[in-house]
Amino acid sequence: MRLDSFRTLVDSKILGPVFVSSGKLPFEDWRLVTVIPRATFAGDIDANTERVMFIIGAIALLAAVTSILFARHSSLDRYPALPGNAPDRGVRTRGR
């Protein structure tokens, strides 16, 4: 079986991971081999991924804090006579 083309990831001591691809050219027995260091094209992708993960984490934290504050605020408005929700202002309810 003859291999006409291939693509692989190779670890280089100098460049780090590099993508290597090879393809057969249409004349004689020539091949075109391309070697591209991963950092050349993936550096921006990695930076954007980190930035997006930070933004998603910040939004999730903001949503959690907002929901906690909203839940506390709405429960104080709805049930002011329950112990622990509002200070005792001497308000009497039925049954006491």
Secondary structure, DSSP 8 states (H G I E B T S, - for coil): ----EEEEEEEETTTEEEEEEEEE-SSTT-EEEEEEEHHHHHHHHHHHHHHHHHHHHHHHHHHHHHHHHHHHHHHHHH-TTSTTTS---S---TT-
